[in-house]
Amino acid sequence: MLTTEPAAPRPVHATFPSLRGSGPIGIAGTLLVLALGPIFEPLNALLVPAWKWLSGTTWRDLGCTRPRNWPATLVAGILFGIALKFALKVIVLPLLGAPPINAPYHYLAGNTAALPGVTFDMIVGAGWG
């Protein structure tokens, strides 16, 4: 019987199917990527594709697909980002006692020379994160 559904990719090694899903090794791998995120974002940019390849996971399974409607997706993302920033700055951070200025990134205020590199790092880090 013919099927229109493509076959799942085969993992590279017999051990690595356990990386897929939410088994103990899959959870450990996810926690490793999350733990290393703030420190080693470029390393995570390599770990995620390596894990994808070793486990035989498709990009579609990871949620990497093209939006059906680009303009609607962009508008929704921008509106959600504004709402999230407002909620965090006005409600959550004061409840947690956080200072109004983010000290680690305060050096960017008025430092236009540092913005391109930091913007790239943030986009790549957030994209993989």
Secondary structure, DSSP 8 states (H G I E B T S, - for coil): ---SS------SSTTGGGGSTTSHHHHHHHHHHHHHTTT-HHHHHHHHHHHHHHHT--TTTTT----S-HHHHHHHHHHHHHHHHHHIIIIIHHHHT--SS-GGGGGGTT-TTTHHHHHHHHHHHHHH-
